[in-house]
């Protein structure tokens, strides 16, 4: 068995990488909203925070009723209880990566977790 898993380019409106990469500690998805469209529901989570990276385009996130403008290069973290929905702008699609992890679960990281 190999110590890595590789997958190809994400395609379509949403690609979830949990199964494609056999992830055990996170869920990662690659998402695209067409011009003027939105995620069709408002949601929150029981235990998982979400980290978003805007790959391209622009739009907004509405979190607990507050509109947060988003554009290419922006990062956004939302706590589990935050009620969220995402919208592409009326003149550009928006593509983003969503990383979902259990809030408070990170122990050591970067150099502190490395074995050299």
C-alpha positions in Angstrom: 0.0 0.0 0.0 1.2 3.5 -0.9 1.6 6.4 1.5 -0.3 8.7 -0.9 -3.4 9.0 -3.0 -3.7 11.2 -6.1 -6.8 12.3 -8.1 -7.3 14.3 -11.2 -8.7 17.7 -11.9 -12.0 18.6 -10.2 -14.9 18.9 -12.7 -18.4 20.1 -12.5 -20.2 22.3 -10.0 -18.9 20.3 -6.9 -16.2 17.8 -6.4 -15.9 16.2 -2.9 -12.5 14.8 -2.2 -13.3 12.6 0.9 -13.8 9.4 -1.1 -11.5 10.3 -4.0 -8.5 10.8 -1.7 -9.5 8.5 1.2 -9.4 11.4 3.6 -9.6 10.5 7.3 -9.3 13.9 9.1 -11.0 16.5 6.7 -13.4 16.9 3.9 -12.4 19.1 1.0 -14.6 20.1 -1.9 -14.0 22.2 -5.0 -17.1 24.2 -5.9 -18.2 26.5 -8.7 -21.2 28.8 -8.7 -22.4 30.1 -12.0 -23.1 33.8 -12.5 -25.9 35.0 -10.3 -26.5 31.6 -8.6 -26.1 30.5 -5.0 -25.8 27.4 -2.8 -29.5 26.5 -2.6 -29.7 26.3 1.2 -28.5 28.0 4.4 -26.7 25.6 6.8 -24.5 25.3 9.9 -22.6 22.3 11.3 -22.6 20.4 14.6 -18.8 20.1 15.1 -17.0 21.1 11.9 -15.6 24.5 11.0 -15.1 25.4 7.4 -12.2 27.2 5.7 -12.9 28.7 2.3 -10.4 29.8 -0.4 -11.8 31.8 -3.4 -10.0 30.4 -6.4 -11.5 32.8 -9.0 -14.4 35.2 -9.5 -16.3 37.1 -6.9 -19.5 36.9 -4.8 -20.4 36.9 -1.2 -21.1 34.7 1.8 -23.9 35.5 4.2 -23.0 34.3 7.7 -25.6 34.8 10.5 -27.3 37.5 8.3 -24.1 39.5 7.6 -22.9 39.8 4.0 -19.2 39.3 3.5 -17.9 40.3 0.0 -15.5 37.7 -1.5 -13.1 37.8 -4.4 -10.2 35.8 -5.8 -7.5 35.2 -3.2 -9.7 35.7 -0.2 -9.8 33.2 2.7 -12.7 32.9 5.1 -13.2 30.7 8.2 -16.6 30.0 9.6 -17.2 28.5 13.0 -19.6 25.4 13.2 -22.6 27.4 14.5 -22.4 30.1 11.8 -25.4 29.9 9.5 -23.9 30.3 6.0 -24.9 30.6 2.3 -22.7 31.5 -0.7 -23.6 33.6 -3.7 -21.8 34.3 -7.0 -22.0 37.9 -8.2 -24.3 38.9 -11.0 -21.4 39.4 -13.4 -18.9 36.7 -12.6 -19.0 33.0 -11.5 -17.2 32.1 -8.3 -15.0 29.0 -7.7 -13.8 28.1 -4.3 -12.3 25.3 -2.2 -14.0 24.4 1.1 -11.9 22.6 3.8 -14.1 21.1 6.6 -12.4 19.9 9.8 -13.6 19.3 13.4 -13.3 22.6 15.4 -10.6 22.4 18.1 -9.0 19.2 16.8 -5.7 20.6 15.6 -2.8 19.6 17.9 0.7 20.2 16.7 1.1 21.6 13.2 3.9 22.4 10.7 7.3 22.0 12.3 6.0 20.8 15.7 4.3 17.8 13.9 7.2 17.0 11.6 9.6 14.1 12.0 12.9 15.0 10.5 
